[in-house]
Amino acid sequence: MDVAKGYGTGLLVSRASYEAEKSILRHILEGKEAVTPLMERVPANSWRN
């Protein structure tokens, strides 16, 4: 697809890439809350250890 020089070239993706991204997001959303959490609560500063 032709675009004006310097515009749009960084915004365009192929149909295959777009469909792949949609598929990945769909799989993530389908799995969300599908299993019981390993911890009921996570300590606020647990990631800083």
Residue, then its C-alpha position, 0 to 999 in steps of 0.5 A: m500500500d502506498v503512503a505519503k513519504g515519511y507518514g504511515t510506514g511505521l503504522l502499517v502491519s501485515r494482515a498475518s501479523y494483525e491476525a497473530e496478535k489477535s490470536i495471542l490476545r484471545h488466548i490470554l483472555e480465555g485463560k484469565e481467571a481459569v485457574t485458582p491463584l497460587m497466592e491469595r494476596v501478594p505482599a506489596n514489596s515482594w518484587r523488590n527482593 
